[in-house]
Amino acid sequence: MQIRWKPLGLLAVLVVVILFALLLAVFFWQATTIRKQSEYHRYHYDVSISAPALLANCTLLLPVPSIRNNSPPGDALVRGEGYNVPPGWMLSLEPVNGTPMLRISAPAIVAEYHGYPIPIEPGSTQSLTPAPAATAWSEETPVLIPIGFGVSLTVPEPIDTRDPFGREPLLAPPESYIAARCRGPSDTGQCYRFSVPVSVSCSSGEGNLTLSISAGGTNQWWMGGWSGNSCDETVIATVDDPRQGWVAGEGFLTTGTGRYS
């Protein structure tokens, strides 16, 4: 049996198709507009210093993300745009073998110990008072709290989180990175290990000092929910003698984490 479309019926089908196409176009236009308006691109740089005892008159030289001898996160930190920088610490950028490093001049690095949290049973009120913070270990204050500070810098252009070498500021020169097995799932990117120099020089004090540095870039947007991608790197360095000077920090970089569409 052959179906014959009447002109009126054919017109109705055509109108429905056009309306559906218009609705799809409006939906995608709105989604694209919302995504563009919600997009942001951010670098981060964070430093954590753990010292078990008082260290005096310290100068630290730490890796800072840089590209072509420029360090946008380092510049922002030196301008005073960072957070939690201890009072009295002076920050500057100093070139070492042509690469910018963060120079920290600290009159003192003071250890801070806290007690364990006091649990509260449901329905009861807290009757014990936590011990005040101390500068030395004790049974009441056995938990060493690291000194942490950093900077978050928003930039106008998307960050190349999938292939940052030569395109984005990194903690080490691009030739220092060696391909490595990822420590977790990384379906869209790759992982690398690297080594960077770190310097710690204090006039007095003893005990291990541990440095932890993290940096990276993130792109995020709203598309029916928050989505985005990132690359992140960390450096860990342990200084047995805070008066010894240069040591090697071991680093790890993960690229291409997240979604790209």
KOLTIBA-707978 format. One line per field, with one value per residue (C-alpha): x, y, z; residue in one letter. Coordinates in nm, 3 decimals. Layout:
<sites>
X: (X / ...)
Y: (Y / ...)
Z: (Z / ...)
aa: (A / ...)
</sites>
This chain:
<sites>
X: (0.000 / 0.145 / 0.104 / 0.011 / 0.090 / -0.163 / -0.015 / -0.147 / -0.001 / 0.335 / 0.341 / 0.271 / 0.559 / 0.789 / 0.689 / 0.760 / 1.103 / 1.192 / 1.075 / 1.277 / 1.588 / 1.539 / 1.503 / 1.825 / 2.007 / 1.887 / 1.989 / 2.341 / 2.377 / 2.278 / 2.506 / 2.799 / 2.735 / 2.710 / 3.030 / 3.216 / 3.094 / 3.179 / 3.527 / 3.826 / 4.193 / 4.414 / 4.774 / 4.850 / 5.175 / 5.192 / 5.481 / 5.474 / 5.767 / 5.787 / 6.059 / 6.057 / 6.246 / 6.329 / 6.554 / 6.708 / 6.826 / 6.727 / 6.760 / 6.575 / 6.592 / 6.299 / 6.187 / 5.905 / 5.704 / 5.870 / 5.881 / 6.145 / 6.292 / 5.953 / 5.746 / 5.388 / 5.303 / 5.635 / 5.583 / 5.234 / 5.370 / 5.647 / 5.391 / 5.214 / 4.920 / 4.981 / 4.821 / 4.946 / 5.301 / 5.443 / 5.500 / 5.857 / 5.941 / 6.084 / 6.014 / 6.195 / 6.291 / 6.657 / 6.803 / 7.010 / 7.183 / 6.940 / 6.627 / 6.415 / 6.394 / 6.192 / 6.421 / 6.283 / 6.461 / 6.316 / 6.443 / 6.302 / 6.115 / 5.912 / 5.778 / 5.411 / 5.277 / 4.912 / 4.724 / 4.498 / 4.135 / 3.908 / 3.616 / 3.264 / 2.998 / 2.662 / 2.432 / 2.711 / 2.902 / 3.277 / 3.414 / 3.787 / 3.988 / 4.250 / 4.606 / 4.736 / 4.978 / 5.343 / 5.683 / 5.814 / 5.688 / 5.509 / 5.257 / 4.986 / 5.103 / 5.251 / 5.127 / 5.366 / 5.177 / 5.365 / 5.396 / 5.204 / 5.164 / 5.107 / 4.937 / 4.649 / 4.667 / 4.382 / 4.484 / 4.269 / 4.375 / 4.329 / 4.621 / 4.774 / 4.737 / 4.785 / 5.125 / 5.267 / 5.633 / 5.755 / 5.403 / 5.334 / 5.541 / 5.686 / 5.903 / 6.193 / 6.328 / 6.141 / 6.448 / 6.450 / 6.127 / 6.146 / 5.838 / 5.716 / 5.432 / 5.135 / 5.056 / 4.684 / 4.440 / 4.528 / 4.323 / 4.388 / 4.744 / 5.093 / 5.323 / 5.685 / 5.948 / 6.217 / 6.475 / 6.532 / 6.781 / 6.667 / 6.879 / 6.833 / 7.081 / 7.017 / 7.260 / 7.132 / 6.897 / 6.895 / 6.668 / 6.521 / 6.342 / 6.093 / 5.981 / 5.676 / 5.600 / 5.301 / 5.214 / 4.998 / 4.727 / 4.350 / 4.081 / 3.720 / 3.375 / 3.004 / 2.824 / 2.529 / 2.778 / 3.138 / 3.393 / 3.756 / 4.111 / 4.442 / 4.812 / 4.984 / 5.338 / 5.490 / 5.842 / 5.954 / 6.291 / 6.429 / 6.714 / 6.899 / 7.109 / 6.940 / 7.285 / 7.406 / 7.292 / 7.190 / 6.998 / 6.803 / 6.426 / 6.239 / 5.946 / 5.649 / 5.428 / 5.084 / 4.939 / 4.603 / 4.381 / 4.009 / 3.783 / 3.863 / 3.519)
Y: (0.000 / 0.335 / 0.630 / 0.956 / 1.270 / 1.546 / 1.894 / 2.000 / 1.695 / 1.744 / 2.107 / 2.002 / 1.753 / 2.019 / 2.267 / 2.008 / 1.930 / 2.301 / 2.366 / 2.068 / 2.192 / 2.541 / 2.401 / 2.199 / 2.506 / 2.717 / 2.442 / 2.410 / 2.789 / 2.826 / 2.538 / 2.685 / 3.032 / 2.904 / 2.703 / 3.003 / 3.235 / 2.986 / 2.893 / 2.975 / 2.884 / 2.877 / 2.808 / 2.703 / 2.684 / 2.556 / 2.506 / 2.299 / 2.309 / 2.067 / 2.133 / 1.949 / 2.223 / 2.592 / 2.693 / 3.042 / 3.275 / 3.052 / 3.104 / 2.864 / 2.838 / 2.641 / 2.548 / 2.765 / 2.710 / 2.897 / 2.912 / 3.092 / 3.243 / 3.383 / 3.265 / 3.399 / 3.219 / 3.327 / 3.689 / 3.688 / 3.543 / 3.803 / 4.081 / 3.979 / 3.801 / 3.472 / 3.335 / 3.226 / 3.359 / 3.378 / 3.731 / 3.850 / 3.617 / 3.789 / 3.637 / 3.709 / 3.542 / 3.463 / 3.315 / 3.001 / 2.875 / 3.085 / 2.943 / 3.144 / 3.004 / 3.123 / 3.271 / 3.269 / 3.469 / 3.364 / 3.499 / 3.181 / 2.864 / 2.784 / 2.434 / 2.409 / 2.105 / 2.031 / 1.771 / 1.505 / 1.606 / 1.532 / 1.311 / 1.412 / 1.146 / 1.215 / 1.401 / 1.503 / 1.829 / 1.869 / 1.876 / 1.868 / 2.158 / 2.082 / 2.156 / 2.488 / 2.476 / 2.432 / 2.472 / 2.133 / 1.777 / 1.656 / 1.386 / 1.653 / 1.800 / 1.517 / 1.630 / 1.844 / 2.088 / 2.195 / 2.559 / 2.601 / 2.892 / 2.944 / 3.136 / 3.085 / 3.277 / 3.307 / 3.356 / 3.451 / 3.176 / 2.796 / 2.607 / 2.323 / 2.055 / 1.765 / 1.869 / 2.149 / 2.113 / 2.441 / 2.580 / 2.617 / 2.703 / 2.390 / 2.321 / 2.188 / 2.241 / 2.028 / 1.809 / 1.700 / 1.499 / 1.123 / 0.917 / 0.706 / 0.478 / 0.668 / 0.622 / 0.617 / 0.600 / 0.848 / 0.763 / 1.088 / 1.180 / 1.069 / 1.077 / 1.176 / 1.181 / 1.445 / 1.588 / 1.951 / 2.121 / 2.262 / 2.468 / 2.512 / 2.707 / 2.803 / 2.949 / 2.731 / 2.443 / 2.069 / 1.786 / 1.680 / 1.940 / 1.817 / 2.026 / 1.950 / 2.159 / 2.124 / 2.315 / 2.282 / 2.421 / 2.368 / 2.446 / 2.426 / 2.503 / 2.438 / 2.207 / 2.063 / 2.023 / 2.122 / 1.965 / 2.026 / 1.902 / 1.956 / 1.878 / 1.857 / 1.808 / 1.758 / 1.773 / 1.619 / 1.696 / 1.589 / 1.787 / 1.595 / 1.894 / 2.235 / 2.394 / 2.173 / 2.371 / 2.198 / 1.871 / 1.695 / 1.710 / 1.422 / 1.523 / 1.364 / 1.515 / 1.395 / 1.547 / 1.525 / 1.444 / 1.500 / 1.580 / 1.769 / 1.805)
Z: (0.000 / -0.101 / 0.139 / -0.023 / 0.182 / 0.159 / 0.122 / 0.466 / 0.637 / 0.466 / 0.580 / 0.941 / 0.937 / 0.790 / 1.064 / 1.335 / 1.189 / 1.167 / 1.525 / 1.650 / 1.467 / 1.611 / 1.964 / 1.919 / 1.789 / 2.085 / 2.330 / 2.188 / 2.167 / 2.533 / 2.640 / 2.448 / 2.589 / 2.946 / 2.902 / 2.762 / 3.038 / 3.314 / 3.187 / 3.400 / 3.378 / 3.686 / 3.788 / 4.144 / 4.340 / 4.699 / 4.941 / 5.261 / 5.508 / 5.796 / 6.057 / 6.393 / 6.578 / 6.559 / 6.269 / 6.265 / 5.987 / 5.698 / 5.324 / 5.097 / 4.718 / 4.581 / 4.228 / 4.099 / 3.777 / 3.492 / 3.114 / 2.909 / 3.227 / 3.335 / 3.629 / 3.640 / 3.969 / 4.121 / 4.017 / 4.171 / 4.496 / 4.515 / 4.448 / 4.767 / 4.601 / 4.783 / 5.097 / 5.440 / 5.392 / 5.748 / 5.879 / 5.841 / 5.553 / 5.247 / 4.904 / 4.579 / 4.252 / 4.194 / 3.874 / 3.924 / 3.608 / 3.408 / 3.577 / 3.822 / 4.175 / 4.473 / 4.737 / 5.092 / 5.360 / 5.696 / 6.030 / 6.185 / 6.090 / 6.398 / 6.457 / 6.553 / 6.738 / 6.808 / 7.008 / 6.861 / 6.799 / 7.093 / 6.983 / 7.083 / 7.131 / 6.962 / 7.197 / 7.437 / 7.485 / 7.482 / 7.836 / 7.758 / 7.622 / 7.353 / 7.454 / 7.311 / 7.022 / 7.119 / 6.955 / 7.075 / 7.087 / 7.398 / 7.483 / 7.479 / 7.145 / 6.934 / 6.590 / 6.384 / 6.159 / 5.841 / 5.741 / 5.418 / 5.178 / 4.807 / 4.530 / 4.288 / 3.960 / 3.710 / 3.345 / 3.042 / 2.799 / 2.821 / 2.976 / 2.775 / 3.042 / 2.800 / 2.658 / 2.878 / 2.772 / 2.627 / 2.650 / 3.022 / 3.332 / 3.494 / 3.799 / 3.588 / 3.235 / 2.975 / 2.910 / 3.277 / 3.247 / 3.191 / 3.101 / 3.392 / 3.489 / 3.628 / 3.995 / 3.931 / 3.639 / 3.362 / 3.054 / 2.869 / 2.963 / 3.060 / 3.363 / 3.414 / 3.687 / 3.725 / 3.965 / 4.066 / 4.299 / 4.634 / 4.873 / 5.249 / 5.458 / 5.823 / 6.075 / 6.358 / 6.424 / 6.373 / 6.269 / 5.938 / 5.731 / 5.472 / 5.177 / 4.965 / 4.658 / 4.428 / 4.112 / 3.805 / 3.583 / 3.562 / 3.305 / 3.425 / 3.284 / 3.345 / 3.104 / 3.294 / 3.581 / 3.648 / 3.416 / 3.325 / 3.297 / 3.472 / 3.495 / 3.833 / 3.958 / 4.300 / 4.443 / 4.773 / 4.932 / 5.270 / 5.424 / 5.695 / 5.799 / 5.751 / 5.717 / 5.431 / 5.127 / 4.802 / 4.786 / 4.509 / 4.511 / 4.348 / 4.129 / 3.954 / 3.683 / 3.570 / 3.252 / 3.076 / 3.374 / 3.316 / 3.021 / 2.703 / 2.548)
aa: (M / Q / I / R / W / K / P / L / G / L / L / A / V / L / V / V / V / I / L / F / A / L / L / L / A / V / F / F / W / Q / A / T / T / I / R / K / Q / S / E / Y / H / R / Y / H / Y / D / V / S / I / S / A / P / A / L / L / A / N / C / T / L / L / L / P / V / P / S / I / R / N / N / S / P / P / G / D / A / L / V / R / G / E / G / Y / N / V / P / P / G / W / M / L / S / L / E / P / V / N / G / T / P / M / L / R / I / S / A / P / A / I / V / A / E / Y / H / G / Y / P / I / P / I / E / P / G / S / T / Q / S / L / T / P / A / P / A / A / T / A / W / S / E / E / T / P / V / L / I / P / I / G / F / G / V / S / L / T / V / P / E / P / I / D / T / R / D / P / F / G / R / E / P / L / L / A / P / P / E / S / Y / I / A / A / R / C / R / G / P / S / D / T / G / Q / C / Y / R / F / S / V / P / V / S / V / S / C / S / S / G / E / G / N / L / T / L / S / I / S / A / G / G / T / N / Q / W / W / M / G / G / W / S / G / N / S / C / D / E / T / V / I / A / T / V / D / D / P / R / Q / G / W / V / A / G / E / G / F / L / T / T / G / T / G / R / Y / S)
</sites>
